[in-house]
Amino acid sequence: MDKVLFDQVSTKLLEKDSLLIAIEGSCASGKTTLAKFFEEKFDCNIIHMDDFFLPFEKRSEERTKEIGGNIDYERFFNEVVSNIKNDVSFSYGKFSCSEGKINETIELIPKKLTVIEGVYSMHPKFGDVYDLKIFIDIDEETQLKRLKNRSPEKLERFIKEWIPMENSYFEKFGIKEKCDIVLVNY
């Protein structure tokens, strides 16, 4: 599949001045791995949705009940979406989950290809800004195995909290169905 993706992106890059790709999908499905593949094959910017988790001070009861509300979609829109197509340098804050706050500023210089990877990258609050949308799906057994290997201390939280939140988001907004390419167990 890597060759197919490489060829498809290469063709789109020849057709456009710039290309914006979203990589959506279940946790542990391979979104970051695919983003790294693009980074190795193309000179591109990678923006991680993990940098936009909702800070503690915004986690109201109403917001935490909102499907897709655990991402700071206002900040992502203001700092990234409103700037990404302007072909100008910009910066955004990187949220640290361990510190619960923005602890770094990322400077982004425009490149022909930008990849935004992570769950919630196609949140409806951002509009239809992507030139190519990729969804990576994963079977439950493989997902749990990968999550257990990655962070066994958080496995229970993934199972009871984060995976159901992601699945609700995918279902409510039809994320998988809106994608141009669907991969399984990347």
N, C-alpha and C positions, 0 to 999 in steps of 0.2 A: 504493500500500500504506500510505502514511502515514495516510491518512484511516481506513482499516480498523483499523489499530493504535490510532489516537487514539480511535476509537469504542469499541473493545473495552476499552481501559484505562479510559476514561470510565465505561462501564457498570459495570465491576468496582469502581471507586472509589465509585460510588453504592451498591453492594451491601454494601461492607465498610467497617469503620472505618479499616483500613490495608491496603496492598497491597504485597507484596514480589515483585519481578520479577527473574528471572535472564536475562541475555543471554549465551548460550554461542555458540561457533562457532570456525571456523578463523581463524588469524591473517590480518589484512588483509581480513577479510570485511565489516567495517562495524559491529562491536560498539560501539565508542566513538562512532561517528557516530549510531547509533540511541540510545545513552544520552543524547547531546547533544540529540537530537530530543525525547526525553521531558523533559529538563531545560527546554527552551524552551517546551514545551506545558503542563507541569505544574510546580507547586512541589514538587520532589522532591530527595531525597538520592541521590547517585551514589557507589558504592563500587567501586573498581577492583581486580580480582584481582591486577594487577601490583604492588600494594602489599604482597602477601603471598608473593612469591617466597621460596624457601628460602634463608636466610642461609648463608654459607660454612661456619660452624662446625657446621651440621647436615647438611652434604652428605657423608654417609658413603657408602661403596660400596654398601651395602645399600639406602640410601634413594634414591640416584640410579638404581638399577635398578628401583625400584618404579614401576609405571605410575601417573602422577599424583602421584608423590612429590617432584616439584620445586617444589611449592607448600607453604607452611607451613600445612598444613591444621589442625594443632593450634592454632596461634595464631589463624587465621581463626575457628575454632569458638569458642575462648575469648573472643576480643575482639569478634566480630561476631555469629555465630549465636546464642550464648547470651544476647545482649542485645537483638537486633533486634526481637523481638516483645513486649518488655516495656514499650514506650511510655515509656522513660526515656532521658535523655541518656547517652551513653557515649563513650569515645574508643578509638582504635586507632592502632597504629604504622604509619607509611608507610615501606616498604622502598625504598631507593634502589639500583637495580641498579649504577649507576656507582660508588657508594661501598661497596656490599656490606653495608650495614647499615641499620637503622631510623634515619632522620635527622629525623623529624618526627612529631608527634602530631596526629591529626585528631580534632576534637571534632564529634560528631554529635548534633544535636538532632532528636528524632523529627518526622517529617512523615508525611502520609497516604500518600505513595508513596516507596518506596525501590527503587532499581535497583542490582543488583550485576552488573557487566559484566566479562566476561573468561573466557578459557579456565580451566577448573577450578572455575568458580563452582557447578557442580552435582556436585562430587565426592561420592561416596557417604558419605564421613565426616561430611557435614553433615546427612544425613537429607533428608526431603522437606519442606523449609521454605517453598518458593515457592508463591505463588498463581498465577503465570503464568510459564511457561518458554518462552523463545524461542531458537531455534537459527538462526544465519546461516551458510549454506554458501556456497562460492565455487568456481568452476572453477579449475583449476591455472594456466592461462594468465593469467587476471586476477589471481590471487593473487600470482604471481611478478612481474608487472608492477608491482603496487602495492608489494610489498616492495622491489623494486629502486629505485623512486622514493622510498620512505620512508627506507631506509637501505641503500644499495648496499654499504657496507662490511660489513654483517652478512648479506647475501643467502646466502652459502655456508653460514653457520651455520644459518640458517633451513632451508635445503634439506636439509642433512645431519643436523641435530640436532633443532631445535625442531618442525618440521612433522611428522616421524615420531613424536615423543613425543606431540604433540597427537592425531594420528590413532590411535595405540595407545590412548590414553585414551578417545577417542570410541567406538572399537570395543569395547573391553573392557567398558565400563560402559553401552553402549547409550544414550549421551547424546542423540543426535539423535532417537531413537525415543521418548524420554521427554518430549520437548518438545510444548507445546500448539500452537506456531506454528513453521513452518520457512520461512525466507526464503532467497532465493538472490541473491548478488551485490548486497547492499544498498548 
